[in-house]
Amino acid sequence: MCIPKTAENKKEAELFINFLLDPENAKINAIDNAEFFVGKAEEVLPEYYAEYEREHNGETAHADVIVVDPPRKGCDETLLETIVKMEPEKVVYVSCDSATLARDLKYLCANGYEIKMCRGVDQFPQSVHVESIVLLSKLKSNKLKHINVELEMDELDLMAAESKATYEEVKDYVSKAKRIES
């Protein structure tokens, strides 16, 4: 229950879905900024997301951090889609099956996340079972860092030194291209 306890307000923690600890335990630990949902995450979170959008005139639900600890089968694609739509800055993925972890990480990385850290935790010594904990972070989109430039083959005559562009010419070209895009 460390996530809701550290959240500053209910809005930050309302998406914390906990299936192991019940509301009674939250009361005992004086955690009053968490909501509890009963059901499968692949049903509860998409339903919450759709309901939030209806109730807030098209505004979509957002989470700062989403923590998932799915069963061996991994996350349902519907759940992964909803996580991506909610655009959390960080996703913490706890997994007991490296194959489904790899599959789900492939999906998340293809949809704007990068792996920042991965740790294996041997909770069951002298067995083949290892828990993996992966921290993913949302990639920042910055259009100023990427500019598409089209070149024709006849522009690539590298034999004539006098036809090579100088730094100033490239800078002017990019500056003009940027103004045209705007």
LUMTI-248427 format. One line per 10 residues: for each residue x, y, z of C-alpha. Coordinates in Angstrom, 1 decimal. Example, Ala and Ser with C-alpha at 12.3 -4.5 7.8 and 13.67 -1.06 7.14 Angstrom:
BEGIN
12.3,-4.5,7.8 ~ 13.7,-1.1,7.1 $
***
This chain:
BEGIN
0.0,0.0,0.0 ~ 3.0,2.3,-0.4 ~ 1.7,4.0,-3.5 ~ -1.6,5.5,-2.2 ~ 0.1,6.5,1.1 ~ 2.7,8.6,-0.7 ~ 0.2,10.2,-3.2 ~ -0.6,13.8,-2.3 ~ -4.3,13.6,-3.0 ~ -7.0,11.1,-4.0 $
-6.9,11.9,-7.7 ~ -3.2,10.8,-7.8 ~ -4.1,7.5,-6.1 ~ -7.6,6.7,-7.3 ~ -6.3,4.4,-10.0 ~ -4.4,2.2,-7.7 ~ -6.0,-1.2,-8.1 ~ -5.1,-3.6,-5.3 ~ -6.4,-7.1,-5.3 ~ -4.4,-8.3,-2.3 $
-5.2,-5.8,0.3 ~ -8.8,-4.9,1.1 ~ -10.4,-1.6,2.1 ~ -10.4,-2.8,5.7 ~ -6.6,-3.1,5.6 ~ -6.5,0.5,4.2 ~ -8.6,1.7,7.1 ~ -6.2,0.0,9.6 ~ -3.3,1.7,7.9 ~ -5.0,5.1,7.8 $
-4.9,5.2,3.9 ~ -7.9,7.3,2.8 ~ -6.8,8.4,-0.6 ~ -7.3,5.1,-2.4 ~ -10.2,3.4,-4.2 ~ -10.6,-0.3,-4.5 ~ -12.0,-2.1,-7.5 ~ -13.0,-5.8,-7.6 ~ -12.5,-7.7,-10.8 ~ -10.0,-8.5,-13.5 $
-7.7,-5.6,-14.3 ~ -8.4,-6.1,-18.1 ~ -12.1,-5.4,-17.4 ~ -11.9,-2.9,-14.5 ~ -9.4,-0.4,-15.9 ~ -10.8,-0.1,-19.5 ~ -14.3,0.3,-17.9 ~ -13.0,2.9,-15.5 ~ -11.3,4.7,-18.4 ~ -14.5,4.8,-20.5 $
-16.7,5.8,-17.6 ~ -14.3,8.6,-16.6 ~ -14.4,9.9,-20.2 ~ -18.2,9.9,-20.2 ~ -18.4,11.6,-16.8 ~ -15.8,14.3,-17.7 ~ -17.1,15.5,-21.1 ~ -14.5,13.7,-23.2 ~ -11.5,14.3,-20.9 ~ -9.6,11.1,-20.5 $
-8.3,9.6,-17.3 ~ -4.6,9.9,-16.6 ~ -2.3,8.2,-14.1 ~ 1.2,9.3,-13.1 ~ 2.3,5.7,-12.4 ~ 0.6,2.4,-13.1 ~ 1.8,-0.8,-11.4 ~ 0.8,-4.2,-12.9 ~ 1.5,-7.6,-11.4 ~ -0.4,-9.9,-13.8 $
-0.7,-13.7,-13.5 ~ 1.6,-16.0,-15.6 ~ -0.5,-15.3,-18.7 ~ 0.7,-11.7,-18.6 ~ -1.5,-8.6,-19.4 ~ -4.5,-8.8,-21.7 ~ -4.0,-6.6,-24.8 ~ -7.1,-4.6,-23.7 ~ -5.4,-3.7,-20.5 ~ -2.1,-2.8,-22.3 $
-4.1,-0.5,-24.7 ~ -5.8,1.2,-21.8 ~ -2.4,1.7,-20.0 ~ -1.0,3.4,-23.1 ~ -4.1,5.6,-23.5 ~ -3.8,6.8,-19.9 ~ -0.2,7.9,-20.6 ~ 1.4,7.4,-17.3 ~ 4.9,8.8,-16.9 ~ 6.0,5.4,-15.5 $
4.9,1.8,-15.6 ~ 6.1,-0.7,-13.1 ~ 5.7,-4.2,-14.4 ~ 6.1,-7.1,-11.9 ~ 6.2,-10.5,-13.7 ~ 6.7,-14.2,-12.8 ~ 6.9,-15.3,-16.4 ~ 9.7,-14.0,-18.6 ~ 8.0,-15.0,-21.9 ~ 4.8,-13.0,-21.2 $
6.9,-10.2,-19.8 ~ 8.9,-10.0,-23.0 ~ 5.7,-10.0,-25.1 ~ 4.1,-7.2,-23.0 ~ 7.3,-5.1,-22.9 ~ 7.4,-5.4,-26.7 ~ 3.9,-3.9,-26.9 ~ 4.6,-1.1,-24.4 ~ 8.0,-0.2,-26.0 ~ 6.3,-0.1,-29.5 $
3.8,2.4,-28.0 ~ 6.0,5.0,-26.5 ~ 7.7,3.5,-23.5 ~ 11.3,2.6,-22.8 ~ 12.8,0.2,-20.3 ~ 14.7,2.2,-17.6 ~ 15.6,-0.6,-15.2 ~ 15.0,-4.3,-14.8 ~ 15.7,-6.4,-11.7 ~ 15.3,-10.1,-11.0 $
14.2,-11.1,-7.5 ~ 14.7,-14.7,-6.4 ~ 11.8,-15.1,-4.0 ~ 11.9,-18.8,-4.2 ~ 15.5,-20.0,-3.7 ~ 16.4,-23.4,-5.1 ~ 13.6,-23.2,-7.7 ~ 13.4,-22.0,-11.3 ~ 11.0,-19.2,-10.4 ~ 12.3,-15.6,-10.5 $
10.2,-12.4,-10.2 ~ 11.2,-9.7,-12.7 ~ 10.5,-6.1,-11.9 ~ 10.7,-3.6,-14.8 ~ 10.5,0.2,-14.7 ~ 9.3,1.7,-17.9 ~ 9.3,5.4,-18.6 ~ 7.3,7.4,-21.2 ~ 9.4,8.6,-24.1 ~ 9.3,12.4,-24.5 $
8.1,13.6,-27.9 ~ 10.0,16.6,-29.1 ~ 9.5,17.5,-32.7 ~ 12.4,20.0,-32.7 ~ 14.9,17.1,-32.3 ~ 13.7,15.3,-35.5 ~ 13.4,16.8,-38.9 ~ 12.8,14.7,-42.0 ~ 15.0,15.7,-44.9 ~ 14.5,14.4,-48.4 $
17.5,14.1,-50.7 ~ 17.5,13.1,-54.4 ~ 20.3,10.8,-55.7 ~ 21.7,13.6,-57.9 ~ 22.2,15.7,-54.8 ~ 24.5,13.1,-53.3 ~ 27.5,13.7,-55.6 ~ 30.2,13.3,-53.0 ~ 33.0,13.6,-55.6 ~ 32.7,17.3,-56.1 $
33.9,19.0,-52.9 ~ 32.6,22.4,-53.9 ~ 29.0,21.0,-53.9 ~ 29.1,19.9,-50.3 ~ 26.9,22.0,-48.0 ~ 28.5,24.0,-45.2 ~ 27.2,24.0,-41.7 ~ 25.6,27.5,-42.3 ~ 23.9,26.2,-45.5 ~ 22.4,23.2,-43.6 $
21.3,25.5,-40.8 ~ 19.6,27.8,-43.2 ~ 17.9,24.9,-45.0 ~ 16.6,23.4,-41.8 ~ 15.4,26.9,-40.6 ~ 13.5,27.4,-43.9 ~ 12.0,23.9,-43.8 ~ 10.8,24.5,-40.2 ~ 9.1,27.7,-41.2 ~ 7.3,25.9,-44.1 $
6.0,23.2,-41.7 ~ 4.7,25.8,-39.2 $
***
